[in-house]
Structures are given as structure tokens and as C-alpha cells.
Amino acid sequence: MATRWGICGAGNISHDFCVALKTLSNADHQIVAVAARNLERAKKFAKTHEIPNAYGSYNELVKDRNIDVVYIGILHTHHLQVGLLFLNAGKNVLCEKPFAMNLREVKQLVSAAKENNVFLMEAVWSRCFPVYAEVGRLLSENTIGEVKMVKVYFGLPLMDRTRTTDREQGGGALLDIGIYTLQFALMVFKGERPESIHATAVLLPSGADQSTVVVLKFSGNRMAICACTLSCLLPNDATICGTEGTIRVARPMHCPTTLEVNGKKTEFPLPEPALPLNFENSTGLRYEAEEVRRCLQKGLKESIKMSLTDSELLIEIMDEARRQIGVVYEQDSQ
């Protein structure tokens, strides 16, 4: 039977997710409903993506019994409230990154999922890409010897976008794109908790971070340098340096199609989209959808590719980095 999706939110990322789902077999994935806070917007979205049901509130989506899993593609300042709405109603959930605003909120989502015995996953889509699977295989086989240093860069000129720069909307480089650099380092070091975290940043007038660099030190004198910025284009690649070679995930490292191992390139092409996309390589969202279906079919409540423990450690590191650089959100005082 097909996995039946409900889409929460009718914005840009939800559009791309639906386009990606259409690159998969209709026998495996079907979009049965979309909900937005505005009914007309939901209807327009439904027409674009040929979705049979459109709702003008998230509560209506909660009540739809024909949905197997809900994709939450709304602003992350609302992830906790809306995530709890679906989880407490017994719905399986794939929630966009960042999972929530801080560790306290993430723990609430995780607790709700466990209490209601439902599936929950943070949509760090990178983890589901074939390139990442190949990196994992190469590391497990010690292809480049002992890993000593990881360098990850992600920067885009996004200063003209209020959502990314406004602290009240959860803006800032770290939460918006820096999360991709940190999750990569944690993947390489197999979810190990770093021994130390050192962060420095340039802040915007809003109080959000424009540019942040986080240095993580792991056991065995291994390190990761994670840099992100909203002010300019960075190399946007990831390099793993070992005692016997180098693995490089080429730009864009968060949704890659090219892998270099000691200079030798391998391509992992994506299917072409049927509609224009808002974000680069967004048909790759299909991989996390496939992972969700695999987990649901096996009765799993979380994914090994992006476990709930992974998500908790990721937000914990971002909380500490924000503490050091002085970025405080309203949700931190609640």
C-alpha cells in the first residue's frame, strides 16, 4: 500500500517536497491532503500539485484519518506547537529542520512521539542522500585511514530575506544553514558528543547571527570546523581529512550529487523535476520520503539515518554555540 502524506504548510519547501514526491512511484507515495492557515492558499497549492483535499487549518488535517504521515514544512518557530498537535493526535511526523528552537522544545517533541507511540524524524534530508551513504561506507572501511579533521562551509547571500535575518522569526545563519555543517560533522564522528565547543560570530542588528564559526573537538584529538554565513557565498563543500587520504563532498554539501575520494569523482544524478523548484537539488527530498516509508513499513518509530538522539545532540550543540555568541530567542526564556 502507498504511504499517504498530509502536507502541513503551503510554502516554498512544501512545494519542493511535493515535487520530489512526484518523482517516486504513485504506488508507494500519495499526497492526500494539504493544510495552510489560509484556505485559498491551500486550495491553490492543492491545484498545483493535484492534491484531492485542501484545508484552511491544521486542526482539519489532524482529523483526516486517511493520512499515514504528516510533513511539517512551516516556520520553525511554530514547530513545537504544531508538531505537538499532530503527535498528540497519534500522527506520524516528518518535521523540517531545525526540529525546534532549542533543546527544551526538541525534548518535548521527542517525549510526545514516545508517549503516543508514533514515528518522528527531523527532516535533515542530507542524511538520506546516496552520497552520504557512500561516505558512511568509505569511513567504515577506513578508506582514508583515521579521520583527523573535518571542514564544512555553507554560506549564501541571504541578507535581503527577512525570514533569515529576523531574530523574532527564528532567523540567523546557525539555525537556518549552519545546522547542515554541524550535522555533517556529527555524522562523520558517528554521533559522538564533542569534548569541547568553541563558537564565534558576527551578529546582525536584530540580534540574530550573520556569520558563525563553530569548532568542535572530539576524542583522539580530532576536530571539526563548521562555518556558515548569510552574507556571501562560501565553497559550500565538506572535506574529511584522514591519515591516508581525503573525502570531499562537493558543493552543495547539504544536497550533494558529487563525491571526490582522493581526487576521483563519482556522480549521483538526481531526477528532473516536473515543476520549477525553489531550492537547489530539491528533488533529493525524495530520499527522506523513501526513508520515512521504509521506517513505517518496518514499524520503526525513528530513523537510524537521523535518530532522535542525533537531533537532540545537534540542537544541544547549537544551543551552546548560541550561548557563546549571544544569540537569544524568545523561546529560550519560556
Disulfide bonds with the S-S distance in Angstrom:
none
